[in-house]
Amino acid sequence: GIFSSRKCKTPSKTFKGICTRDSNCDTSCRYEGYPAGDCKGIRRRCMCSKPC
């Protein structure tokens, strides 16, 4: 989803391995209670986002 406010990003605690699909990361983040998540950076980490 798109937030009108700033987004704070937090590494997923449940996602394991290299993040190749945003949908997999998004599912992990939603399980942790975040509204969304996607793969970020050179190291392809799963980052969960929430409004700040």
mmCIF entry with sequence, helices, sheets and N, C-alpha, C, O atoms, coordinates in Angstrom:
data_MODEL
# 
_entry.id   MODEL 
# 
_entity.id                         1 
_entity.type                       polymer 
_entity.pdbx_number_of_molecules   1 
# 
_entity_poly.entity_id                      1 
_entity_poly.type                           'polypeptide(L)' 
_entity_poly.nstd_linkage                   no 
_entity_poly.nstd_monomer                   no 
_entity_poly.pdbx_seq_one_letter_code       GIFSSRKCKTPSKTFKGICTRDSNCDTSCRYEGYPAGDCKGIRRRCMCSKPC 
_entity_poly.pdbx_seq_one_letter_code_can   GIFSSRKCKTPSKTFKGICTRDSNCDTSCRYEGYPAGDCKGIRRRCMCSKPC 
_entity_poly.pdbx_strand_id                 A 
# 
loop_
_entity_poly_seq.entity_id 
_entity_poly_seq.num 
_entity_poly_seq.mon_id 
_entity_poly_seq.hetero 
1 1  GLY n 
1 2  ILE n 
1 3  PHE n 
1 4  SER n 
1 5  SER n 
1 6  ARG n 
1 7  LYS n 
1 8  CYS n 
1 9  LYS n 
1 10 THR n 
1 11 PRO n 
1 12 SER n 
1 13 LYS n 
1 14 THR n 
1 15 PHE n 
1 16 LYS n 
1 17 GLY n 
1 18 ILE n 
1 19 CYS n 
1 20 THR n 
1 21 ARG n 
1 22 ASP n 
1 23 SER n 
1 24 ASN n 
1 25 CYS n 
1 26 ASP n 
1 27 THR n 
1 28 SER n 
1 29 CYS n 
1 30 ARG n 
1 31 TYR n 
1 32 GLU n 
1 33 GLY n 
1 34 TYR n 
1 35 PRO n 
1 36 ALA n 
1 37 GLY n 
1 38 ASP n 
1 39 CYS n 
1 40 LYS n 
1 41 GLY n 
1 42 ILE n 
1 43 ARG n 
1 44 ARG n 
1 45 ARG n 
1 46 CYS n 
1 47 MET n 
1 48 CYS n 
1 49 SER n 
1 50 LYS n 
1 51 PRO n 
1 52 CYS n 
# 
_struct_asym.id          A 
_struct_asym.entity_id   1 
# 
_struct_conf.conf_type_id            HELX_P 
_struct_conf.id                      HELX_P1 
_struct_conf.pdbx_PDB_helix_id       AA1 
_struct_conf.beg_label_comp_id       ASP 
_struct_conf.beg_label_asym_id       A 
_struct_conf.beg_label_seq_id        22 
_struct_conf.pdbx_beg_PDB_ins_code   ? 
_struct_conf.end_label_comp_id       TYR 
_struct_conf.end_label_asym_id       A 
_struct_conf.end_label_seq_id        31 
_struct_conf.pdbx_end_PDB_ins_code   ? 
_struct_conf.beg_auth_comp_id        ASP 
_struct_conf.beg_auth_asym_id        A 
_struct_conf.beg_auth_seq_id         22 
_struct_conf.end_auth_comp_id        TYR 
_struct_conf.end_auth_asym_id        A 
_struct_conf.end_auth_seq_id         31 
_struct_conf.pdbx_PDB_helix_class    1 
_struct_conf.details                 ? 
_struct_conf.pdbx_PDB_helix_length   10 
# 
_struct_conf_type.id          HELX_P 
_struct_conf_type.criteria    ? 
_struct_conf_type.reference   ? 
# 
_struct_sheet.id               AA1 
_struct_sheet.type             ? 
_struct_sheet.number_strands   3 
_struct_sheet.details          ? 
# 
loop_
_struct_sheet_order.sheet_id 
_struct_sheet_order.range_id_1 
_struct_sheet_order.range_id_2 
_struct_sheet_order.offset 
_struct_sheet_order.sense 
AA1 1 2 ? anti-parallel 
AA1 2 3 ? anti-parallel 
# 
loop_
_struct_sheet_range.sheet_id 
_struct_sheet_range.id 
_struct_sheet_range.beg_label_comp_id 
_struct_sheet_range.beg_label_asym_id 
_struct_sheet_range.beg_label_seq_id 
_struct_sheet_range.pdbx_beg_PDB_ins_code 
_struct_sheet_range.end_label_comp_id 
_struct_sheet_range.end_label_asym_id 
_struct_sheet_range.end_label_seq_id 
_struct_sheet_range.pdbx_end_PDB_ins_code 
_struct_sheet_range.beg_auth_comp_id 
_struct_sheet_range.beg_auth_asym_id 
_struct_sheet_range.beg_auth_seq_id 
_struct_sheet_range.end_auth_comp_id 
_struct_sheet_range.end_auth_asym_id 
_struct_sheet_range.end_auth_seq_id 
AA1 1 LYS A 7  ? PRO A 11 ? LYS A 7  PRO A 11 
AA1 2 ARG A 45 ? PRO A 51 ? ARG A 45 PRO A 51 
AA1 3 ALA A 36 ? LYS A 40 ? ALA A 36 LYS A 40 
# 
loop_
_atom_site.group_PDB 
_atom_site.id 
_atom_site.type_symbol 
_atom_site.label_atom_id 
_atom_site.label_alt_id 
_atom_site.label_comp_id 
_atom_site.label_asym_id 
_atom_site.label_entity_id 
_atom_site.label_seq_id 
_atom_site.pdbx_PDB_ins_code 
_atom_site.Cartn_x 
_atom_site.Cartn_y 
_atom_site.Cartn_z 
_atom_site.occupancy 
_atom_site.B_iso_or_equiv 
_atom_site.pdbx_formal_charge 
_atom_site.auth_seq_id 
_atom_site.auth_comp_id 
_atom_site.auth_asym_id 
_atom_site.auth_atom_id 
_atom_site.pdbx_PDB_model_num 
ATOM 1   N N  . GLY A 1 1  ? 0.810  -1.204  0.000  1.00 0.00 ? 1  GLY A N  1 
ATOM 2   C CA . GLY A 1 1  ? 0.000  0.000   0.000  1.00 0.00 ? 1  GLY A CA 1 
ATOM 3   C C  . GLY A 1 1  ? 0.845  1.255   0.000  1.00 0.00 ? 1  GLY A C  1 
ATOM 4   O O  . GLY A 1 1  ? 2.040  1.219   0.294  1.00 0.00 ? 1  GLY A O  1 
ATOM 5   N N  . ILE A 1 2  ? 0.218  2.353   -0.329 1.00 0.00 ? 2  ILE A N  1 
ATOM 6   C CA . ILE A 1 2  ? 0.901  3.644   -0.356 1.00 0.00 ? 2  ILE A CA 1 
ATOM 7   C C  . ILE A 1 2  ? 0.475  4.454   0.869  1.00 0.00 ? 2  ILE A C  1 
ATOM 8   O O  . ILE A 1 2  ? -0.715 4.609   1.143  1.00 0.00 ? 2  ILE A O  1 
ATOM 9   N N  . PHE A 1 3  ? 1.457  4.961   1.591  1.00 0.00 ? 3  PHE A N  1 
ATOM 10  C CA . PHE A 1 3  ? 1.174  5.802   2.748  1.00 0.00 ? 3  PHE A CA 1 
ATOM 11  C C  . PHE A 1 3  ? 1.427  7.256   2.392  1.00 0.00 ? 3  PHE A C  1 
ATOM 12  O O  . PHE A 1 3  ? 2.376  7.566   1.671  1.00 0.00 ? 3  PHE A O  1 
ATOM 13  N N  . SER A 1 4  ? 0.588  8.146   2.890  1.00 0.00 ? 4  SER A N  1 
ATOM 14  C CA . SER A 1 4  ? 0.781  9.572   2.627  1.00 0.00 ? 4  SER A CA 1 
ATOM 15  C C  . SER A 1 4  ? 1.893  10.134  3.505  1.00 0.00 ? 4  SER A C  1 
ATOM 16  O O  . SER A 1 4  ? 2.562  11.095  3.128  1.00 0.00 ? 4  SER A O  1 
ATOM 17  N N  . SER A 1 5  ? 2.089  9.527   4.685  1.00 0.00 ? 5  SER A N  1 
ATOM 18  C CA . SER A 1 5  ? 3.137  9.981   5.589  1.00 0.00 ? 5  SER A CA 1 
ATOM 19  C C  . SER A 1 5  ? 4.449  9.243   5.309  1.00 0.00 ? 5  SER A C  1 
ATOM 20  O O  . SER A 1 5  ? 4.509  8.369   4.445  1.00 0.00 ? 5  SER A O  1 
ATOM 21  N N  . ARG A 1 6  ? 5.479  9.604   6.041  1.00 0.00 ? 6  ARG A N  1 
ATOM 22  C CA . ARG A 1 6  ? 6.764  8.927   5.898  1.00 0.00 ? 6  ARG A CA 1 
ATOM 23  C C  . ARG A 1 6  ? 6.636  7.459   6.280  1.00 0.00 ? 6  ARG A C  1 
ATOM 24  O O  . ARG A 1 6  ? 5.771  7.078   7.069  1.00 0.00 ? 6  ARG A O  1 
ATOM 25  N N  . LYS A 1 7  ? 7.513  6.646   5.704  1.00 0.00 ? 7  LYS A N  1 
ATOM 26  C CA . LYS A 1 7  ? 7.520  5.226   6.029  1.00 0.00 ? 7  LYS A CA 1 
ATOM 27  C C  . LYS A 1 7  ? 8.776  4.891   6.828  1.00 0.00 ? 7  LYS A C  1 
ATOM 28  O O  . LYS A 1 7  ? 9.885  5.273   6.455  1.00 0.00 ? 7  LYS A O  1 
ATOM 29  N N  . CYS A 1 8  ? 8.582  4.174   7.930  1.00 0.00 ? 8  CYS A N  1 
ATOM 30  C CA . CYS A 1 8  ? 9.708  3.658   8.705  1.00 0.00 ? 8  CYS A CA 1 
ATOM 31  C C  . CYS A 1 8  ? 9.915  2.210   8.285  1.00 0.00 ? 8  CYS A C  1 
ATOM 32  O O  . CYS A 1 8  ? 8.958  1.444   8.175  1.00 0.00 ? 8  CYS A O  1 
ATOM 33  N N  . LYS A 1 9  ? 11.164 1.842   8.054  1.00 0.00 ? 9  LYS A N  1 
ATOM 34  C CA . LYS A 1 9  ? 11.471 0.482   7.619  1.00 0.00 ? 9  LYS A CA 1 
ATOM 35  C C  . LYS A 1 9  ? 12.189 -0.278  8.731  1.00 0.00 ? 9  LYS A C  1 
ATOM 36  O O  . LYS A 1 9  ? 13.067 0.253   9.410  1.00 0.00 ? 9  LYS A O  1 
ATOM 37  N N  . THR A 1 10 ? 11.791 -1.528  8.891  1.00 0.00 ? 10 THR A N  1 
ATOM 38  C CA . THR A 1 10 ? 12.368 -2.413  9.892  1.00 0.00 ? 10 THR A CA 1 
ATOM 39  C C  . THR A 1 10 ? 12.648 -3.760  9.232  1.00 0.00 ? 10 THR A C  1 
ATOM 40  O O  . THR A 1 10 ? 11.794 -4.274  8.509  1.00 0.00 ? 10 THR A O  1 
ATOM 41  N N  . PRO A 1 11 ? 13.829 -4.345  9.466  1.00 0.00 ? 11 PRO A N  1 
ATOM 42  C CA . PRO A 1 11 ? 14.090 -5.677  8.893  1.00 0.00 ? 11 PRO A CA 1 
ATOM 43  C C  . PRO A 1 11 ? 13.102 -6.707  9.440  1.00 0.00 ? 11 PRO A C  1 
ATOM 44  O O  . PRO A 1 11 ? 12.781 -6.697  10.628 1.00 0.00 ? 11 PRO A O  1 
ATOM 45  N N  . SER A 1 12 ? 12.630 -7.584  8.575  1.00 0.00 ? 12 SER A N  1 
ATOM 46  C CA . SER A 1 12 ? 11.715 -8.644  8.996  1.00 0.00 ? 12 SER A CA 1 
ATOM 47  C C  . SER A 1 12 ? 12.426 -9.601  9.939  1.00 0.00 ? 12 SER A C  1 
ATOM 48  O O  . SER A 1 12 ? 13.588 -9.946  9.726  1.00 0.00 ? 12 SER A O  1 
ATOM 49  N N  . LYS A 1 13 ? 11.722 -10.029 10.987 1.00 0.00 ? 13 LYS A N  1 
ATOM 50  C CA . LYS A 1 13 ? 12.293 -10.988 11.936 1.00 0.00 ? 13 LYS A CA 1 
ATOM 51  C C  . LYS A 1 13 ? 12.039 -12.428 11.502 1.00 0.00 ? 13 LYS A C  1 
ATOM 52  O O  . LYS A 1 13 ? 12.800 -13.327 11.860 1.00 0.00 ? 13 LYS A O  1 
ATOM 53  N N  . THR A 1 14 ? 10.977 -12.651 10.735 1.00 0.00 ? 14 THR A N  1 
ATOM 54  C CA . THR A 1 14 ? 10.610 -14.022 10.375 1.00 0.00 ? 14 THR A CA 1 
ATOM 55  C C  . THR A 1 14 ? 11.119 -14.454 9.009  1.00 0.00 ? 14 THR A C  1 
ATOM 56  O O  . THR A 1 14 ? 11.237 -15.650 8.742  1.00 0.00 ? 14 THR A O  1 
ATOM 57  N N  . PHE A 1 15 ? 11.426 -13.483 8.131  1.00 0.00 ? 15 PHE A N  1 
ATOM 58  C CA . PHE A 1 15 ? 11.879 -13.821 6.780  1.00 0.00 ? 15 PHE A CA 1 
ATOM 59  C C  . PHE A 1 15 ? 13.303 -14.362 6.816  1.00 0.00 ? 15 PHE A C  1 
ATOM 60  O O  . PHE A 1 15 ? 14.182 -13.775 7.447  1.00 0.00 ? 15 PHE A O  1 
ATOM 61  N N  . LYS A 1 16 ? 13.527 -15.493 6.129  1.00 0.00 ? 16 LYS A N  1 
ATOM 62  C CA . LYS A 1 16 ? 14.860 -16.109 6.088  1.00 0.00 ? 16 LYS A CA 1 
ATOM 63  C C  . LYS A 1 16 ? 15.373 -16.147 4.657  1.00 0.00 ? 16 LYS A C  1 
ATOM 64  O O  . LYS A 1 16 ? 14.604 -16.343 3.716  1.00 0.00 ? 16 LYS A O  1 
ATOM 65  N N  . GLY A 1 17 ? 16.680 -15.958 4.500  1.00 0.00 ? 17 GLY A N  1 
ATOM 66  C CA . GLY A 1 17 ? 17.295 -16.073 3.187  1.00 0.00 ? 17 GLY A CA 1 
ATOM 67  C C  . GLY A 1 17 ? 17.285 -14.776 2.402  1.00 0.00 ? 17 GLY A C  1 
ATOM 68  O O  . GLY A 1 17 ? 16.945 -13.716 2.928  1.00 0.00 ? 17 GLY A O  1 
ATOM 69  N N  . ILE A 1 18 ? 17.664 -14.876 1.132  1.00 0.00 ? 18 ILE A N  1 
ATOM 70  C CA . ILE A 1 18 ? 17.730 -13.720 0.250  1.00 0.00 ? 18 ILE A CA 1 
ATOM 71  C C  . ILE A 1 18 ? 16.333 -13.392 -0.255 1.00 0.00 ? 18 ILE A C  1 
ATOM 72  O O  . ILE A 1 18 ? 15.582 -14.274 -0.674 1.00 0.00 ? 18 ILE A O  1 
ATOM 73  N N  . CYS A 1 19 ? 16.005 -12.122 -0.207 1.00 0.00 ? 19 CYS A N  1 
ATOM 74  C CA . CYS A 1 19 ? 14.684 -11.650 -0.625 1.00 0.00 ? 19 CYS A CA 1 
ATOM 75  C C  . CYS A 1 19 ? 14.662 -11.497 -2.141 1.00 0.00 ? 19 CYS A C  1 
ATOM 76  O O  . CYS A 1 19 ? 15.301 -10.594 -2.682 1.00 0.00 ? 19 CYS A O  1 
ATOM 77  N N  . THR A 1 20 ? 13.933 -12.371 -2.828 1.00 0.00 ? 20 THR A N  1 
ATOM 78  C CA . THR A 1 20 ? 13.861 -12.299 -4.283 1.00 0.00 ? 20 THR A CA 1 
ATOM 79  C C  . THR A 1 20 ? 12.483 -11.880 -4.766 1.00 0.00 ? 20 THR A C  1 
ATOM 80  O O  . THR A 1 20 ? 12.343 -11.321 -5.854 1.00 0.00 ? 20 THR A O  1 
ATOM 81  N N  . ARG A 1 21 ? 11.462 -12.149 -3.956 1.00 0.00 ? 21 ARG A N  1 
ATOM 82  C CA . ARG A 1 21 ? 10.099 -11.795 -4.359 1.00 0.00 ? 21 ARG A CA 1 
ATOM 83  C C  . ARG A 1 21 ? 9.453  -10.915 -3.293 1.00 0.00 ? 21 ARG A C  1 
ATOM 84  O O  . ARG A 1 21 ? 9.339  -11.301 -2.130 1.00 0.00 ? 21 ARG A O  1 
ATOM 85  N N  . ASP A 1 22 ? 9.033  -9.719  -3.718 1.00 0.00 ? 22 ASP A N  1 
ATOM 86  C CA . ASP A 1 22 ? 8.387  -8.790  -2.797 1.00 0.00 ? 22 ASP A CA 1 
ATOM 87  C C  . ASP A 1 22 ? 7.160  -9.405  -2.129 1.00 0.00 ? 22 ASP A C  1 
ATOM 88  O O  . ASP A 1 22 ? 6.873  -9.117  -0.967 1.00 0.00 ? 22 ASP A O  1 
ATOM 89  N N  . SER A 1 23 ? 6.435  -10.252 -2.862 1.00 0.00 ? 23 SER A N  1 
ATOM 90  C CA . SER A 1 23 ? 5.207  -10.832 -2.315 1.00 0.00 ? 23 SER A CA 1 
ATOM 91  C C  . SER A 1 23 ? 5.501  -11.734 -1.112 1.00 0.00 ? 23 SER A C  1 
ATOM 92  O O  . SER A 1 23 ? 4.736  -11.748 -0.148 1.00 0.00 ? 23 SER A O  1 
ATOM 93  N N  . ASN A 1 24 ? 6.607  -12.489 -1.165 1.00 0.00 ? 24 ASN A N  1 
ATOM 94  C CA . ASN A 1 24 ? 6.988  -13.347 -0.041 1.00 0.00 ? 24 ASN A CA 1 
ATOM 95  C C  . ASN A 1 24 ? 7.336  -12.509 1.182  1.00 0.00 ? 24 ASN A C  1 
ATOM 96  O O  . ASN A 1 24 ? 6.932  -12.827 2.300  1.00 0.00 ? 24 ASN A O  1 
ATOM 97  N N  . CYS A 1 25 ? 8.083  -11.442 0.962  1.00 0.00 ? 25 CYS A N  1 
ATOM 98  C CA . CYS A 1 25 ? 8.473  -10.536 2.039  1.00 0.00 ? 25 CYS A CA 1 
ATOM 99  C C  . CYS A 1 25 ? 7.238  -9.853  2.616  1.00 0.00 ? 25 CYS A C  1 
ATOM 100 O O  . CYS A 1 25 ? 7.104  -9.731  3.833  1.00 0.00 ? 25 CYS A O  1 
ATOM 101 N N  . ASP A 1 26 ? 6.351  -9.415  1.756  1.00 0.00 ? 26 ASP A N  1 
ATOM 102 C CA . ASP A 1 26 ? 5.122  -8.743  2.182  1.00 0.00 ? 26 ASP A CA 1 
ATOM 103 C C  . ASP A 1 26 ? 4.305  -9.659  3.097  1.00 0.00 ? 26 ASP A C  1 
ATOM 104 O O  . ASP A 1 26 ? 3.758  -9.212  4.105  1.00 0.00 ? 26 ASP A O  1 
ATOM 105 N N  . THR A 1 27 ? 4.227  -10.936 2.740  1.00 0.00 ? 27 THR A N  1 
ATOM 106 C CA . THR A 1 27 ? 3.491  -11.909 3.548  1.00 0.00 ? 27 THR A CA 1 
ATOM 107 C C  . THR A 1 27 ? 4.112  -12.049 4.936  1.00 0.00 ? 27 THR A C  1 
ATOM 108 O O  . THR A 1 27 ? 3.396  -12.073 5.936  1.00 0.00 ? 27 THR A O  1 
ATOM 109 N N  . SER A 1 28 ? 5.451  -12.140 5.001  1.00 0.00 ? 28 SER A N  1 
ATOM 110 C CA . SER A 1 28 ? 6.152  -12.246 6.282  1.00 0.00 ? 28 SER A CA 1 
ATOM 111 C C  . SER A 1 28 ? 5.896  -11.017 7.145  1.00 0.00 ? 28 SER A C  1 
ATOM 112 O O  . SER A 1 28 ? 5.644  -11.133 8.344  1.00 0.00 ? 28 SER A O  1 
ATOM 113 N N  . CYS A 1 29 ? 5.962  -9.840  6.527  1.00 0.00 ? 29 CYS A N  1 
ATOM 114 C CA . CYS A 1 29 ? 5.750  -8.598  7.269  1.00 0.00 ? 29 CYS A CA 1 
ATOM 115 C C  . CYS A 1 29 ? 4.327  -8.495  7.798  1.00 0.00 ? 29 CYS A C  1 
ATOM 116 O O  . CYS A 1 29 ? 4.112  -8.052  8.926  1.00 0.00 ? 29 CYS A O  1 
ATOM 117 N N  . ARG A 1 30 ? 3.359  -8.900  6.991  1.00 0.00 ? 30 ARG A N  1 
ATOM 118 C CA . ARG A 1 30 ? 1.964  -8.872  7.431  1.00 0.00 ? 30 ARG A CA 1 
ATOM 119 C C  . ARG A 1 30 ? 1.761  -9.831  8.605  1.00 0.00 ? 30 ARG A C  1 
ATOM 120 O O  . ARG A 1 30 ? 0.994  -9.536  9.521  1.00 0.00 ? 30 ARG A O  1 
ATOM 121 N N  . TYR A 1 31 ? 2.448  -10.979 8.580  1.00 0.00 ? 31 TYR A N  1 
ATOM 122 C CA . TYR A 1 31 ? 2.389  -11.947 9.671  1.00 0.00 ? 31 TYR A CA 1 
ATOM 123 C C  . TYR A 1 31 ? 2.919  -11.322 10.963 1.00 0.00 ? 31 TYR A C  1 
ATOM 124 O O  . TYR A 1 31 ? 2.438  -11.625 12.055 1.00 0.00 ? 31 TYR A O  1 
ATOM 125 N N  . GLU A 1 32 ? 3.922  -10.440 10.821 1.00 0.00 ? 32 GLU A N  1 
ATOM 126 C CA . GLU A 1 32 ? 4.516  -9.759  11.978 1.00 0.00 ? 32 GLU A CA 1 
ATOM 127 C C  . GLU A 1 32 ? 3.705  -8.539  12.422 1.00 0.00 ? 32 GLU A C  1 
ATOM 128 O O  . GLU A 1 32 ? 4.022  -7.911  13.432 1.00 0.00 ? 32 GLU A O  1 
ATOM 129 N N  . GLY A 1 33 ? 2.660  -8.210  11.664 1.00 0.00 ? 33 GLY A N  1 
ATOM 130 C CA . GLY A 1 33 ? 1.801  -7.107  12.059 1.00 0.00 ? 33 GLY A CA 1 
ATOM 131 C C  . GLY A 1 33 ? 2.054  -5.795  11.335 1.00 0.00 ? 33 GLY A C  1 
ATOM 132 O O  . GLY A 1 33 ? 1.452  -4.775  11.669 1.00 0.00 ? 33 GLY A O  1 
ATOM 133 N N  . TYR A 1 34 ? 2.939  -5.815  10.347 1.00 0.00 ? 34 TYR A N  1 
ATOM 134 C CA . TYR A 1 34 ? 3.199  -4.608  9.556  1.00 0.00 ? 34 TYR A CA 1 
ATOM 135 C C  . TYR A 1 34 ? 2.237  -4.554  8.380  1.00 0.00 ? 34 TYR A C  1 
ATOM 136 O O  . TYR A 1 34 ? 1.764  -5.593  7.921  1.00 0.00 ? 34 TYR A O  1 
ATOM 137 N N  . PRO A 1 35 ? 1.937  -3.341  7.880  1.00 0.00 ? 35 PRO A N  1 
ATOM 138 C CA . PRO A 1 35 ? 1.020  -3.247  6.741  1.00 0.00 ? 35 PRO A CA 1 
ATOM 139 C C  . PRO A 1 35 ? 1.620  -3.674  5.406  1.00 0.00 ? 35 PRO A C  1 
ATOM 140 O O  . PRO A 1 35 ? 0.885  -4.020  4.481  1.00 0.00 ? 35 PRO A O  1 
ATOM 141 N N  . ALA A 1 36 ? 2.955  -3.652  5.296  1.00 0.00 ? 36 ALA A N  1 
ATOM 142 C CA . ALA A 1 36 ? 3.579  -3.966  4.004  1.00 0.00 ? 36 ALA A CA 1 
ATOM 143 C C  . ALA A 1 36 ? 5.047  -4.318  4.181  1.00 0.00 ? 36 ALA A C  1 
ATOM 144 O O  . ALA A 1 36 ? 5.631  -4.113  5.246  1.00 0.00 ? 36 ALA A O  1 
ATOM 145 N N  . GLY A 1 37 ? 5.637  -4.859  3.098  1.00 0.00 ? 37 GLY A N  1 
ATOM 146 C CA . GLY A 1 37 ? 7.064  -5.159  3.098  1.00 0.00 ? 37 GLY A CA 1 
ATOM 147 C C  . GLY A 1 37 ? 7.555  -5.387  1.690  1.00 0.00 ? 37 GLY A C  1 
ATOM 148 O O  . GLY A 1 37 ? 6.793  -5.802  0.816  1.00 0.00 ? 37 GLY A O  1 
ATOM 149 N N  . ASP A 1 38 ? 8.850  -5.112  1.464  1.00 0.00 ? 38 ASP A N  1 
ATOM 150 C CA . ASP A 1 38 ? 9.444  -5.383  0.159  1.00 0.00 ? 38 ASP A CA 1 
ATOM 151 C C  . ASP A 1 38 ? 10.951 -5.588  0.276  1.00 0.00 ? 38 ASP A C  1 
ATOM 152 O O  . ASP A 1 38 ? 11.564 -5.278  1.297  1.00 0.00 ? 38 ASP A O  1 
ATOM 153 N N  . CYS A 1 39 ? 11.536 -6.127  -0.814 1.00 0.00 ? 39 CYS A N  1 
ATOM 154 C CA . CYS A 1 39 ? 12.970 -6.399  -0.851 1.00 0.00 ? 39 CYS A CA 1 
ATOM 155 C C  . CYS A 1 39 ? 13.721 -5.094  -1.088 1.00 0.00 ? 39 CYS A C  1 
ATOM 156 O O  . CYS A 1 39 ? 13.351 -4.298  -1.951 1.00 0.00 ? 39 CYS A O  1 
ATOM 157 N N  . LYS A 1 40 ? 14.789 -4.884  -0.304 1.00 0.00 ? 40 LYS A N  1 
ATOM 158 C CA . LYS A 1 40 ? 15.520 -3.627  -0.399 1.00 0.00 ? 40 LYS A CA 1 
ATOM 159 C C  . LYS A 1 40 ? 17.027 -3.834  -0.395 1.00 0.00 ? 40 LYS A C  1 
ATOM 160 O O  . LYS A 1 40 ? 17.535 -4.775  0.215  1.00 0.00 ? 40 LYS A O  1 
ATOM 161 N N  . GLY A 1 41 ? 17.732 -2.946  -1.078 1.00 0.00 ? 41 GLY A N  1 
ATOM 162 C CA . GLY A 1 41 ? 19.186 -2.881  -1.000 1.00 0.00 ? 41 GLY A CA 1 
ATOM 163 C C  . GLY A 1 41 ? 19.928 -3.894  -1.838 1.00 0.00 ? 41 GLY A C  1 
ATOM 164 O O  . GLY A 1 41 ? 19.336 -4.773  -2.464 1.00 0.00 ? 41 GLY A O  1 
ATOM 165 N N  . ILE A 1 42 ? 21.252 -3.746  -1.833 1.00 0.00 ? 42 ILE A N  1 
ATOM 166 C CA . ILE A 1 42 ? 22.137 -4.624  -2.594 1.00 0.00 ? 42 ILE A CA 1 
ATOM 167 C C  . ILE A 1 42 ? 22.059 -6.046  -2.045 1.00 0.00 ? 42 ILE A C  1 
ATOM 168 O O  . ILE A 1 42 ? 22.114 -7.016  -2.802 1.00 0.00 ? 42 ILE A O  1 
ATOM 169 N N  . ARG A 1 43 ? 21.931 -6.161  -0.727 1.00 0.00 ? 43 ARG A N  1 
ATOM 170 C CA . ARG A 1 43 ? 21.909 -7.479  -0.091 1.00 0.00 ? 43 ARG A CA 1 
ATOM 171 C C  . ARG A 1 43 ? 20.525 -8.120  -0.118 1.00 0.00 ? 43 ARG A C  1 
ATOM 172 O O  . ARG A 1 43 ? 20.339 -9.220  0.402  1.00 0.00 ? 43 ARG A O  1 
ATOM 173 N N  . ARG A 1 44 ? 19.547 -7.434  -0.726 1.00 0.00 ? 44 ARG A N  1 
ATOM 174 C CA . ARG A 1 44 ? 18.197 -7.979  -0.893 1.00 0.00 ? 44 ARG A CA 1 
ATOM 175 C C  . ARG A 1 44 ? 17.603 -8.452  0.429  1.00 0.00 ? 44 ARG A C  1 
ATOM 176 O O  . ARG A 1 44 ? 17.265 -9.625  0.584  1.00 0.00 ? 44 ARG A O  1 
ATOM 177 N N  . ARG A 1 45 ? 17.480 -7.538  1.369  1.00 0.00 ? 45 ARG A N  1 
ATOM 178 C CA . ARG A 1 45 ? 16.882 -7.872  2.656  1.00 0.00 ? 45 ARG A CA 1 
ATOM 179 C C  . ARG A 1 45 ? 15.390 -7.572  2.626  1.00 0.00 ? 45 ARG A C  1 
ATOM 180 O O  . ARG A 1 45 ? 14.936 -6.654  1.944  1.00 0.00 ? 45 ARG A O  1 
ATOM 181 N N  . CYS A 1 46 ? 14.645 -8.363  3.376  1.00 0.00 ? 46 CYS A N  1 
ATOM 182 C CA . CYS A 1 46 ? 13.207 -8.138  3.490  1.00 0.00 ? 46 CYS A CA 1 
ATOM 183 C C  . CYS A 1 46 ? 12.972 -7.053  4.531  1.00 0.00 ? 46 CYS A C  1 
ATOM 184 O O  . CYS A 1 46 ? 13.238 -7.248  5.717  1.00 0.00 ? 46 CYS A O  1 
ATOM 185 N N  . MET A 1 47 ? 12.472 -5.906  4.077  1.00 0.00 ? 47 MET A N  1 
ATOM 186 C CA . MET A 1 47 ? 12.224 -4.776  4.964  1.00 0.00 ? 47 MET A CA 1 
ATOM 187 C C  . MET A 1 47 ? 10.726 -4.527  5.093  1.00 0.00 ? 47 MET A C  1 
ATOM 188 O O  . MET A 1 47 ? 10.020 -4.379  4.096  1.00 0.00 ? 47 MET A O  1 
ATOM 189 N N  . CYS A 1 48 ? 10.253 -4.483  6.338  1.00 0.00 ? 48 CYS A N  1 
ATOM 190 C CA . CYS A 1 48 ? 8.850  -4.192  6.601  1.00 0.00 ? 48 CYS A CA 1 
ATOM 191 C C  . CYS A 1 48 ? 8.687  -2.685  6.759  1.00 0.00 ? 48 CYS A C  1 
ATOM 192 O O  . CYS A 1 48 ? 9.544  -2.021  7.344  1.00 0.00 ? 48 CYS A O  1 
ATOM 193 N N  . SER A 1 49 ? 7.591  -2.149  6.240  1.00 0.00 ? 49 SER A N  1 
ATOM 194 C CA . SER A 1 49 ? 7.361  -0.716  6.382  1.00 0.00 ? 49 SER A CA 1 
ATOM 195 C C  . SER A 1 49 ? 6.070  -0.434  7.121  1.00 0.00 ? 49 SER A C  1 
ATOM 196 O O  . SER A 1 49 ? 5.098  -1.182  7.023  1.00 0.00 ? 49 SER A O  1 
ATOM 197 N N  . LYS A 1 50 ? 6.082  0.660   7.863  1.00 0.00 ? 50 LYS A N  1 
ATOM 198 C CA . LYS A 1 50 ? 4.886  1.139   8.548  1.00 0.00 ? 50 LYS A CA 1 
ATOM 199 C C  . LYS A 1 50 ? 4.940  2.657   8.598  1.00 0.00 ? 50 LYS A C  1 
ATOM 200 O O  . LYS A 1 50 ? 6.022  3.242   8.550  1.00 0.00 ? 50 LYS A O  1 
ATOM 201 N N  . PRO A 1 51 ? 3.770  3.305   8.696  1.00 0.00 ? 51 PRO A N  1 
ATOM 202 C CA . PRO A 1 51 ? 3.781  4.768   8.799  1.00 0.00 ? 51 PRO A CA 1 
ATOM 203 C C  . PRO A 1 51 ? 4.500  5.192   10.078 1.00 0.00 ? 51 PRO A C  1 
ATOM 204 O O  . PRO A 1 51 ? 4.310  4.575   11.126 1.00 0.00 ? 51 PRO A O  1 
ATOM 205 N N  . CYS A 1 52 ? 5.312  6.227   10.003 1.00 0.00 ? 52 CYS A N  1 
ATOM 206 C CA . CYS A 1 52 ? 6.047  6.710   11.176 1.00 0.00 ? 52 CYS A CA 1 
ATOM 207 C C  . CYS A 1 52 ? 5.122  7.510   12.094 1.00 0.00 ? 52 CYS A C  1 
ATOM 208 O O  . CYS A 1 52 ? 5.558  8.000   13.136 1.00 0.00 ? 52 CYS A O  1 
# 
